[in-house]
Amino acid sequence: MGRMFGTDGVRGVANKELTVDIAYKLGRAGAYVLTNKANKPKILVGMDTRVSGDMLENALVAGILSVGAEAVCIGVVPTPAVAYLTRKYGADAGVVISASHNPVEYNGIKFFNSQGYKLSDELEDEIQYIIENKFHSLPSPIGEELGRRTIEERAERDYINFAKSTIDVDLKGLKIALDCANGAAYKTSVNAFKELGAEVLVINNNPNGFNINKNAGSTHPESLINFIIEKGCDFGFAFDGDADRCIAVDEKGNIINGDYIMTICSKYLKDNNKLDKNTLVVTVMSNMGLYIALEKEKINISKTKVGDRYVLEEMIKKGYKIGGEQSGHIIFLDYNTTGDGLITALQLAAIVKKNNKKLSELASIMKELPQVLINAKVPNDKKDIYITDKEISQKIEQAEKALNGKGRVLIRPSGTEPLVRVMLEGENQSEITDIAKDIASLIEKKCNF
């Protein structure tokens, strides 16, 4: 058996790859590992709006109860709400049933520890080990020792109140559009912005179990762009299915992605002496435009591998408080332990209000360099060919010289597919496209693809 856990929990097509049987086993093993075998531990369970959520929740909860743990079901809430409420309610662990920005047929199961952090590889491996060893020596209590399922009705309200408390200004006078992706943000984000006094216009907030992320949300911002222009909004936000990501769109219809948001927020924090260690944490995928902008602002950058878990690790290890990804997965560690779309949106809205400037004006601090990404097909056992093959290495070196410090070449193997991703940034779109194609075709040629 390969590794069950990917970069963000266990994911797959619901009822085919992610079955009821797997959900039950994850509930049983996860409850045992994460609660330190405590007496009657408490585990929070939340989910997004997918039709498969009910099926997987029932199986997962059955597994939790079977080892004598209590399952506290909090219904449809964003992933970051589960992270926060696990801490607030003093739970021993939290679980989210969601496949984030993926299409409806997918679902996933992701655990948080008692502090609201995603699990380490070691803990995930321990859960898998117990499953593979058929739960050898795990307790199977009976009678009074079995676990109980309860429902916590206050969860949604508690999370909204918490999110609102992260800003110290009202949003009166702002006309804000929200795209909830027909996902977990459909109530929490709308209510938070309304209660803070904004005029809120909403699209894609009628989930029916099947329409999550469908031509909606942060991965499909086209409808939000048109909506903002048509309705004359000041700006808008698009969330993904589980609302841990958020991207913005300014009053002119320009996408303000995670790089722009982090640049604006870092500058604001620095200007107000609140940027811990004067540093922002980003991944290698952040645009060079961000580096250029922050160099001007004399803000330091710490760089990690792709994946929010690596961003978080770096933040915790070095004591940094803000970091994230171009995709809009941004962590404000002063407020939450994971990317939080609503908190990201509220921080940016508060900065707009306090500066009394248009979002487009704030975003002009950064100029995004043209970027191109081309995938080269490779066998799984040759994903390091761009390092081991001399001719490919030389071609990459030549490309870097040609860009002359005004661009970059980033080659990285896909973690999930038989691909090597060739990414270039530079000042001239057609030039970098040609170079990227050349490198990708040489990689494929050397692999006989």
N, C-alpha and C positions, 0 to 999 in steps of 0.2 A: 504493500500500500504506500502510495506517495504521501507527501505532506498534505493534510486536510486543510490547514489554514493558509490563506493567501496573505496579501499585504493588508487586507482589511476584513479579517474574519473568514468564515466559511461561506462561499457563494456558489450558485449554480442555478440551472433551470429548475424551478420549484416542481416537485412531484416527479422529477426525472433524475436529476443529479442531486438536488437537495430534497431528500425524501422525508416522509414522516418518521421513518425509522432512524435516520441520521439526526433529525431534530430531537427525538426522544433521547438518543444516546448522548448528544451534546448537553442536553439539560441535566441528565443524570451525572455524567462525568464532570461537567463544568461546575455544577453545584457542589460536588464533593471536593474538588481541587481548590475552588475559590473561597470556600468558607472555612478553611482550616479545620475541617471536621468539627466545627462548633456545634453546640446544642441548639437545635431549631434556628438555623441561620435564615436570614431574609434576603430574597433576591428580587430585584425590580425587573419587570418585563414590559418593554414598550415596542411599538411597531409603526411602520408607515401604512399607506393606504392600499397596498396591493391586495388583490383578491385572495392570494395564497397565504396572507398573514394569519387569518383565523386558523387555518389548518395547521400551520407550523407552530403557532402559539400554543394550541391545545397539546400537541405532541411534546413540545419543549417543556411546558408546565408539568405535564405528566412525569417527565424525567426528573424534574426538580423535586416534585413531591415524593417521588419513589425513594429518595435517599433521606427523607425526613426534613427537607428544607421547606420554608414558606415561600410561596410565589406571590408577589404583589404586582398585579397587572394594572398598568397605567394607561392602556389604550393607545390611540394614535397620537404620538408626540414626536418632535424632532429628536434625532440621535443625541445632540448636545443636551437636550432636556434630561435624558436618561443619565448622562454623565453627571450633570449637576444634582439631580434629585437623589441619586445613589448616595451622594455625600450628605445632602440636606436631611434625608430620612434615616441616616445612619444604617443603610443597608450593607450587607456583606459583599454584594456584587450587583451588577446591572447587566441586562441583556437587551439588545436591539434586534428586531427582526426587520431587516431592510436590505435592499441591494442598491441603495443610494441613487445614483444618476442612471442606472441601467434600465432597460425596457421592462415592461410588466411581467413577462414570463420568468424573469430572474427573481431570486430572493436571496437573503443572506442572514447569517446569525453572527453577531459580534458581541463580545463580552467586555465589560469594564470591571476593574477591581474596585475595592471599597472606597478608594480615593478618586474614582472617576477616570482613571487612566486605562488606555487600551493595554492588553496583556503583553507581557514579554514573550519572546519566542520560546523560552524555557517552560513557561506555564502552559502555552498552547501545546507544546510537545508532550507535557505531562497529561493533559486532557486526552490527546490522541493515544498515548500509551495505554491509558486505562481502557479506552474503547477497544483497541486492538487486542488487549489481554482479556477481553470479554468480562470486564468489571470484576475480575478476581479479587476477592476479599472486601469488596464494597458492601456496606450495610444494606439490607433490605428490610427496613423496619415494618412492623405490623401494628394494628390497633391504634392506640393513642400516639404512637411514635411517628406515624405518617405525617407528611406535610399537608398544609392547607393552602388553598388559593383564595386570595382576597382581592378586592378592587379598590384602588385609591382614586376617589373622585376629584381630589384637589390638585392633582398633578399638573394639569394644564394651567390652572390659575396660578399655582406657585411658581411655575417656570416663567409665565408672562410677567409677574411681579418682579422676579429676579432680573429678567432682561431689562425691564424699564429702569431698574435701580442702577444700571451700569452707566447711565448718562445723567448729567446734572442740568439739563436744559429742556424746556418743552419744544415741541415741533410745530407750534401754531404758526400759520401763515405759509406753510410749505404744502405744495400739492404733489403727492408722492404716489407713483404707480408701483404695484407689487404683482409679480408673476409667481404664483405658489406651486407651479408644476403639477397641480392636482395631487400634491403630496402632503407630507406631514406638517408643512408650515401653514396649511390653509386656514387655521383658526388663530394659532399663536401669533404669527407675524402681523396679521391683519388687526387683531385686537390690540396688540402692543402699540402699533403706530397710531391707531385711532385714539387710544386712551392718552397718548402723549400730545394730542391736539392737532395732528396732521390731517389734512384732507386726503383721504385714501381712496384710490381707484384700483380695482383688483381685476386681474384676469387669471384664468386657469386655477380657480379655487372651488371647483365642484367635483371632487373625486368620486368616482363610481366603482373603484376597484380595478378598472381596466385602463384608465387614461393617464396614469402617473407617468410623468416625463414625456408624454406623447406630443411631439412638436411644441414643447413647453419647457419653461424653466431655464436654468443657467447654461444648459448645453444647446438650447434652441432659443436664443433671445430675439429672434426676428419679430415675433408678434409683439413683444414688449417694446421694441424700438418703434414700430409703427404706431402703437397705442400711445406712447409718450408724446410723439409729435402731433398725432391727431387730437389728443385731449389737452395739449399745452401744459404738460406736467413739468415741475421743476427738475425732477429726475425720477429714477425708478430702480427697483431691485428685482433680480431673478434668483430664486432659490433652486436647489435640486431636490430630488424626491424625499430625502431624509433631512433636508435643511441644514446640513453641516457646511454647505458651500453657499456663497453668494457672490454674484457679480452685479455691478451697477451699470446704468445707462444714463448719460447726461441729457440735458434739455434739447440738445441738437441731434440726439439719436446715436451718439458715439458710445461704443462699449468701453466701460471702465473696468478692466479685468483685475485679477488679484494683484498683479504687479503695481498697477496704478493705485489701487486702494492702499496697499502696504506703504507705498511711497508717500502718499498724502498723510496717512496716519502717523508714520514715523516722523515726518517733518513737524506735524502738529505737536506730537509728544515731545520732540526735542525743543521746540520753541517754548514749551511750557515746563521745561525741566523735569519731564516725566519719562524720558526714554532711558530705561535701565541700561547701564554700561554703553550707552550711545550706539546700540547695535540692533540691526534687524537680521533675522535668520530667514534665508531663502533656499530653494533647491537649485541645482545646476540648470534647470529649465527656465528660470527667470530671465527675462529679456535684458540684453545689454543696456538698453535704455534706462533701466532701473539703476544699474551700477553707475552710469554716467550722472544721472540725476542726484543720487545720494552722495556721490563724490563731491559734487558742487555744494551740497548741504553739510559736508563733513560728517556724514553718518557712516559708521562702520557696517560691513556686511559679513555675516558668517554663512558659509555655503555648505549644503548637505546633498546627499543622494536624493533621487526623486522619491517622494512618499512622505505624507504628513507625520508618520511615526518617527522618521529620522529628524524632521524639523523639531518635533517635540522633545526627542532625546537630547538634542543639542541645547535646546532652551533650558531644560531641567539641569543638565550637566554644568552649563556655564552661567546660569542665572539670568538669562535673557527673558524678556516679557512679551515680545511680539515676533511672530514669524508665520510663514505660510507659503502657499503655492499660487502660481499664475491662474490656476483653475478657480480661485476664489475660496479655497480652503484655508482660512486664516485663524490663527490661534492667538487670542489675547489672554495670556496666562494669568493676568490679574483677576480675570473673571471666570474663565472656564478652562477645563483640562483637555479640550479637544476643539477642533474647528467648529465654529458656531455662526451659522448664517445670519441669524437675527441680531446677535450682538455685533457682528461685523457691520450690518446695515445700520444699526442704531449709532455706532461710533462714527461712521461716515456722515450720516444725516446730522448728527450733533455738530460735527466740524463745519459742515456747510452753514448751519444756522449761526454758529458763533462767529464765523468769519464774514457772514453776510455777503458771500460771493457765490457766483454760479459754480456748479460742479465742474463745468468745462474749464473754467478759469483755474480752479484748484488743480485739475488734472494736467494743465499745461506745464506743470513743473517737470513732467517727464515726456520724452519723445520716444516712441517705440521704434526700434530698428526693424526693418523688414526681416521676416523669418521664413524659412522653408523647411519642411520635414518630409523626408522620403524614406519609405521602408524598403529594405533589401531582404529578400527571402533567403534564409539560411537553414541548414539542418540544425537541430538543437545542440548537437555536439560540436558545432563549428561557430558558436556565437562569439568566440574570442578571435576570430580570423583577422579582424581589423588590427589586432595587436600583434599576432604571430606572423602574419604574412608581410614580408619586407616591401613588396611593391605597393600594397595598400597603405602601409605606414608612410611610405615616401609620398604617395599622392595626397594624403591628409596633411603632411608637413608642407607640401607645395601650396595647398589651399590656404593654410594658415598664413604663409608668407604673402600670398596674393592679397589677402584681406588687410595686411599691413597695420594690425592693431585697431582697425575700425570695424571689426567683426570677429566672429569666432566659429569654430567647427566643434560640434559635440556629437560623438558617436556613442551609442549605448545599446546594449542588447535588451530586447523586451523580456520582461519577467514572466510573461504568460503565453507568448506566441513565438513561433519559429522565425523571428525577425530580428534584424539589427536596424535601429533607427538612426538615420543620418540627418542631423539638424545643423543648419547654417544660419547665421545672422550676418547682416552687412548692410551697407548703404544702398546697394543696387540690387533690386529684386531679381532681375533677369540674370545677372552675373552669378548670384548665389544659387539660383535654381539650376543653372547649367553645371556648376561645380558639384552640387549635391547629387544630381543625376549621374555625373561621371563616377563619383565615389561609390554610389549605390550599385551601378551597373558592373563596376570592377569587382565589388564584393560578391555579387551574384555569379559573375563569370567564373571567379575562383572557386565557387562552391558548385559549379556546373548547373546552375539554375537558369 
